[in-house]
Every structure is written in C-alpha cells, then in structure tokens.
Amino acid sequence: MKAKYYNLLIVFCFLALIFSLIVNEKCIAQGNRAEVSFVGSPTYRLTNKVDKNGIQGWTYEINVTLQNTGDKKSDELLINLSSEEDSLHKTIILEPGNTTTVSFIWSTISDKDQEFNIRFYPTNIELPRSSYNSGSTSFTLVIEDVDKVPSKSTPGFGIILVFISLIISMIYLKKRRK
C-alpha cells in the first residue's frame, strides 16, 4: 500500500514539475518583446529663413528620440509627425537596448505657434497596437526670434566686399599722399 502512495506521489511530483516548466516557459516567452518609448520631449531648432516672391517662411529641424528597452528587436514602426498644416512620417526598426533620434525637416509660412502630435505604431496593420509598440506625445513649436535667423545669401559675398573696401582704401591713401 505504501508503495502505491509512494508511486502516486512520484507521478504527482513529475506532473507538477512538467506543469511548472510549461507555465514558466510561457512567462519567459512573454518577457521577450520590444518595449519602445519616447525619451524626453521632442526638440526643434530654426534652421533657415526663406523669402521667396515676397512670401516669408521658416524651416525647422524637429527631433524625436525613441528607445527600445525590451530584449527583442521592434517591429517596423511608423513615426508620424503632424500639425494642422501637414503630416510627415518615417519608418524605423529599433534593436534591443538601442536609442535613436528621428529628424524631420518642417517648413512653414505661418508665423503662429504650431501644435504638433507625434505618434508611433507598427506599419503592419494586422499587428495589435499595445503600450509596447505604440505611443504618442505632443508639443508646441513656438515661433520666436524668427527675424534673428539670416536669410541665405550668396557665399563669399562678404569677402568680396572686404577686398573691394581694401582696394578703395589703398587707392584713396595713395591719392592723398600725392
């Protein structure tokens, strides 16, 4: 009788061990995923002031930093930058533990502050969106000091003016000595 209970106990322990390994394997498999998120707030800087045919405009570089803190490569992600004026997008794939900055070049003729939304999500529409592969943030691009950014000019024009000024000064000094 004791041998029967002993054998039953061994079978029960063996089945418990197998069940424990199966459950533990599922937990480990769920842990293997990409975990993408924004790092800090988006940044921007005014890079150019343009004046074409009497229409004034500005060009900005907008930077968004994303990181993958998971232990799996991310799916292909679409990063979408949008405002009332337009929408831009880029795609990226983040390796585990990597951080990357995505840059957008934004041109506008509006001299008013602009509200931007930035979202990222899988490009494959069949993949479910989750907190591990999707996110959004927003920021306001404040238009200030736009007059301090010089318009693009002909390179070297300043040097030519300096040389012309020196030549005129030398001619003037020679005539004055005579």
C-alpha positions as CSV (number, residue, x, y, z in Angstrom):
1,M,0.0,0.0,0.0
2,K,2.8,2.4,0.9
3,A,4.5,1.7,-2.4
4,K,1.3,2.6,-4.2
5,Y,1.2,6.0,-2.4
6,Y,4.9,6.5,-3.0
7,N,4.5,5.8,-6.8
8,L,1.4,8.2,-6.8
9,L,3.5,10.9,-5.1
10,I,6.3,10.5,-7.6
11,V,3.9,10.7,-10.6
12,F,2.2,13.8,-9.0
13,C,5.6,15.5,-8.4
14,F,6.7,14.7,-12.0
15,L,3.4,16.1,-13.4
16,A,3.8,19.2,-11.2
17,L,7.4,19.7,-12.5
18,I,6.2,19.4,-16.1
19,F,3.4,21.8,-15.5
20,S,5.8,24.3,-13.8
21,L,8.2,24.2,-16.7
22,I,5.3,24.8,-19.2
23,V,4.0,27.7,-17.2
24,N,7.5,29.2,-16.7
25,E,8.3,28.9,-20.4
26,K,5.1,30.9,-21.3
27,C,6.2,33.6,-18.8
28,I,9.7,33.7,-20.3
29,A,8.2,33.9,-23.9
30,Q,6.0,36.8,-22.9
31,G,9.1,38.7,-21.4
32,N,10.8,38.5,-24.8
33,R,9.4,41.6,-26.5
34,A,10.3,45.1,-27.7
35,E,9.4,47.9,-25.4
36,V,9.6,51.2,-27.4
37,S,9.0,54.6,-25.8
38,F,9.8,58.3,-26.2
39,V,12.9,59.7,-24.5
40,G,12.3,63.2,-23.2
41,S,10.4,65.8,-25.1
42,P,10.7,66.4,-28.8
43,T,13.2,69.3,-29.6
44,Y,13.3,71.7,-32.5
45,R,15.5,74.5,-33.9
46,L,15.1,77.1,-36.6
47,T,17.5,76.3,-39.4
48,N,16.6,78.8,-42.2
49,K,14.5,81.8,-43.0
50,V,13.3,82.0,-46.6
51,D,11.8,84.9,-48.6
52,K,10.6,83.9,-52.0
53,N,8.5,86.2,-54.1
54,G,7.5,88.2,-51.1
55,I,6.4,85.2,-49.1
56,Q,8.3,84.7,-45.9
57,G,8.8,81.2,-44.5
58,W,10.9,79.2,-41.9
59,T,12.4,75.8,-41.9
60,Y,12.8,73.8,-38.6
61,E,14.6,70.6,-37.7
62,I,12.4,68.6,-35.3
63,N,14.0,65.7,-33.4
64,V,12.2,62.9,-31.6
65,T,14.2,60.3,-29.6
66,L,12.9,56.7,-29.2
67,Q,14.4,53.8,-27.3
68,N,13.8,50.1,-27.1
69,T,14.3,48.9,-23.5
70,G,13.0,45.4,-24.4
71,D,15.0,42.4,-25.2
72,K,13.7,41.9,-28.7
73,K,14.0,43.8,-32.0
74,S,11.0,46.1,-32.6
75,D,8.6,45.6,-35.5
76,E,8.9,48.2,-38.3
77,L,7.4,51.3,-36.7
78,L,5.9,54.3,-38.4
79,I,6.7,57.6,-36.8
80,N,4.1,60.3,-37.7
81,L,4.6,64.0,-37.1
82,S,1.5,66.1,-37.8
83,S,0.0,69.5,-37.3
84,E,-2.9,71.4,-38.9
85,E,-0.7,72.2,-41.9
86,D,0.7,68.9,-42.9
87,S,2.0,65.5,-41.9
88,L,5.4,63.8,-42.2
89,H,6.4,60.2,-41.5
90,K,9.4,58.0,-41.3
91,T,9.9,54.3,-40.5
92,I,12.4,52.7,-38.2
93,I,13.3,49.4,-36.5
94,L,14.9,49.5,-33.1
95,E,17.3,46.8,-31.9
96,P,17.1,45.8,-28.2
97,G,18.7,48.4,-25.9
98,N,19.1,50.9,-28.7
99,T,18.1,54.6,-28.7
100,T,17.7,56.6,-31.9
101,T,16.8,60.1,-32.8
102,V,14.5,60.6,-35.8
103,S,14.8,64.0,-37.5
104,F,12.1,65.8,-39.5
105,I,12.6,68.9,-41.7
106,W,9.4,71.1,-41.3
107,S,8.8,74.2,-43.5
108,T,6.1,76.7,-42.8
109,I,4.9,80.1,-43.9
110,S,2.9,80.6,-40.7
111,D,4.2,82.9,-38.1
112,K,2.0,81.5,-35.4
113,D,2.8,78.9,-32.8
114,Q,2.0,75.4,-34.1
115,E,0.8,72.3,-32.1
116,F,2.3,69.0,-33.2
117,N,1.3,65.4,-32.5
118,I,3.8,62.7,-32.8
119,R,2.7,59.0,-32.8
120,F,4.5,55.7,-33.5
121,Y,2.9,52.4,-34.2
122,P,3.6,49.2,-36.2
123,T,3.5,49.6,-40.0
124,N,1.8,46.2,-40.2
125,I,-1.9,46.9,-39.6
126,E,-2.5,43.3,-38.6
127,L,-0.4,43.7,-35.5
128,P,-2.3,44.7,-32.4
129,R,-1.2,48.1,-31.0
130,S,-0.1,48.0,-27.4
131,S,1.9,50.0,-24.9
132,Y,5.0,48.1,-26.0
133,N,4.8,49.1,-29.7
134,S,2.8,52.3,-29.8
135,G,2.8,55.7,-28.2
136,S,2.1,59.4,-28.7
137,T,3.1,62.7,-27.5
138,S,2.6,66.4,-28.4
139,F,4.5,69.7,-28.2
140,T,4.1,73.3,-29.3
141,L,6.6,74.8,-31.8
142,V,6.9,78.4,-30.5
143,I,7.7,80.9,-33.2
144,E,10.1,83.4,-31.7
145,D,13.1,85.3,-32.8
146,V,12.4,84.5,-36.5
147,D,14.0,87.8,-37.5
148,K,17.3,86.8,-36.0
149,V,17.9,84.0,-38.5
150,P,19.5,85.4,-41.5
151,S,18.2,84.6,-45.0
152,K,20.5,82.5,-47.1
153,S,22.9,84.7,-49.1
154,T,25.5,84.2,-51.7
155,P,28.5,82.6,-50.1
156,G,31.7,84.7,-50.2
157,F,29.9,87.9,-50.9
158,G,31.1,89.4,-47.6
159,I,34.8,88.5,-48.5
160,I,34.4,90.3,-51.9
161,L,33.1,93.4,-50.2
162,V,36.1,93.4,-47.8
163,F,38.6,93.2,-50.7
164,I,36.8,95.9,-52.6
165,S,36.9,98.1,-49.5
166,L,40.6,97.5,-49.0
167,I,41.4,98.3,-52.7
168,I,39.4,101.6,-52.5
169,S,41.1,102.5,-49.2
170,M,44.6,101.9,-50.7
171,I,43.7,104.0,-53.8
172,Y,42.4,106.8,-51.6
173,L,45.5,106.8,-49.4
174,K,47.9,106.9,-52.5
175,K,46.0,109.8,-54.0
176,R,46.1,111.6,-50.7
177,R,49.9,111.2,-50.4
178,K,50.4,112.9,-53.8
